[in-house]
Amino acid sequence: MRGEQEVEQAIESYSDMIRRICLLHLNNHEDTEDVLQEVFLKYVLHSAVFESKEHEKAWLIRVTLNACKDLKRKLFRHSTVPLDVLSEEAASVMPEQMELLEIVLSLPAKYKDVIYLHYYEGYTAKEIGTMLHKKENTVYSLLSRGRELLKQRLGGGRNV
Amino acid sequence: MYDEIQKAFDQIHATEQMKQSVSDYLKQENQKTTKNSAKFRLVTLAPVFAVLLLCIGIGNWYFWEMPVSYVSVDVNPSIELTLNRRNRVTDAKSRNRDGAKVLEHLQLKGKDYLEAVELLVESDAMQPYLTADAELTVTVASVKAEELLSGLQDSVVATHYHGMCGSADMETVTAAHDCGMSLGKYQIYQLLTQYGSGLTAENCQNISMCQLQQLLSQYENGRSETVSENELENMQAGCSHGRQQHHHHSGHHDEQ
């Protein structure tokens, strides 16, 4: 079991990232809190040593994605589009970015993850493939198709 | 697009409330785990405690209840009492047929040794044997024989029936049991053997204490010849004859 200080540090470092991944998949703050609790409980109980900060971060991303999927399955929320949650963020997000976030969140789940991981977290297609247990070429296809969808929904005026 | 997506997601943060709720939740879970592990430890240790208590219980029972003293009461009925550390009777055994008859209606287990001996001697079944010439003999084998004997010497055994109280080694107990005799009778048998009476343990079992004592006093007064078959038959017959006249003698005893 991990020490209290190490856990507090991880909460401080990775809560934002987990919150963002939850935003891609979940509908409200309550569900996000559930996932945050579950992920950090797994982190506390995970006894293996992480080789590096990068290893730790990748582990947390994978656990968060799985937790989101599990929660959605549990709550039968497959078909719900997670846009409502954005209204909870309206106060803190600039209006021009709100539109982009809405479009990203409206993408099918398989594109959202790779778009977020590539464009925000800066992972390469190979790294995303390892993380999501997908072939590198599949990730390239998903990125390419996701980009196309974004372009279309943004009105084609921007260079993605 | 990179920049725009960066900027958009940069504005999404976990609230302080979310972080706090995670911290609180983990603390709560940690306490549960600690409690559970404490419970687990207790559950694991419970059988160990149970075995320990059982051992203490058995040890305690063994310490207080194990046989430490033997008291034999011989007239012709031969009865042997086994005593625990608290001088209470844990077992009462007859060593001949007359003894079995006397014990038939007596409940001596759990009683103090003095109370048990007095009950035995004063029982209706024993009274017929306590004739004027009967030799009531109480023999004690114990590490605290002195204490038991002093109690017996102040009891009706000595004061009313003029019984003889003596002690024997603990080794004698085993030897007597091997011959199927009570302590008191075995001691006389040993002496008679030393004098060369030629009596066997089996012979002695059927001869009353009174007659054995008389025979012993003959040897102590210089007799040297062995007991003849005729004499043995007489002694054994005398024994049963004595038993038939017990009621008569009992009356005599009451007059004392």
HADDOCK unambig.tbl for C-alpha pairs under 7 A between the chains (distance, minus, plus):
assign (segid A and resid 11 and name CA) (segid B and resid 19 and name CA) 6.67 0.50 0.50
assign (segid A and resid 15 and name CA) (segid B and resid 14 and name CA) 5.66 0.50 0.50
assign (segid A and resid 16 and name CA) (segid B and resid 13 and name CA) 4.71 0.50 0.50
assign (segid A and resid 16 and name CA) (segid B and resid 14 and name CA) 4.79 0.50 0.50
assign (segid A and resid 19 and name CA) (segid B and resid 13 and name CA) 6.48 0.50 0.50
assign (segid A and resid 19 and name CA) (segid B and resid 14 and name CA) 5.46 0.50 0.50
assign (segid A and resid 20 and name CA) (segid B and resid 9 and name CA) 6.97 0.50 0.50
assign (segid A and resid 20 and name CA) (segid B and resid 12 and name CA) 6.30 0.50 0.50
assign (segid A and resid 33 and name CA) (segid B and resid 18 and name CA) 5.98 0.50 0.50
assign (segid A and resid 36 and name CA) (segid B and resid 22 and name CA) 6.57 0.50 0.50
assign (segid A and resid 37 and name CA) (segid B and resid 22 and name CA) 5.08 0.50 0.50
assign (segid A and resid 37 and name CA) (segid B and resid 25 and name CA) 6.77 0.50 0.50
assign (segid A and resid 41 and name CA) (segid B and resid 26 and name CA) 6.43 0.50 0.50
assign (segid A and resid 92 and name CA) (segid B and resid 11 and name CA) 6.83 0.50 0.50
assign (segid A and resid 93 and name CA) (segid B and resid 11 and name CA) 5.75 0.50 0.50
assign (segid A and resid 97 and name CA) (segid B and resid 8 and name CA) 4.86 0.50 0.50
assign (segid A and resid 101 and name CA) (segid B and resid 8 and name CA) 6.33 0.50 0.50
assign (segid A and resid 119 and name CA) (segid B and resid 2 and name CA) 5.48 0.50 0.50
assign (segid A and resid 119 and name CA) (segid B and resid 5 and name CA) 6.63 0.50 0.50
assign (segid A and resid 120 and name CA) (segid B and resid 5 and name CA) 6.43 0.50 0.50
assign (segid A and resid 120 and name CA) (segid B and resid 6 and name CA) 5.32 0.50 0.50
assign (segid A and resid 159 and name CA) (segid B and resid 1 and name CA) 6.66 0.50 0.50
assign (segid A and resid 160 and name CA) (segid B and resid 1 and name CA) 4.95 0.50 0.50
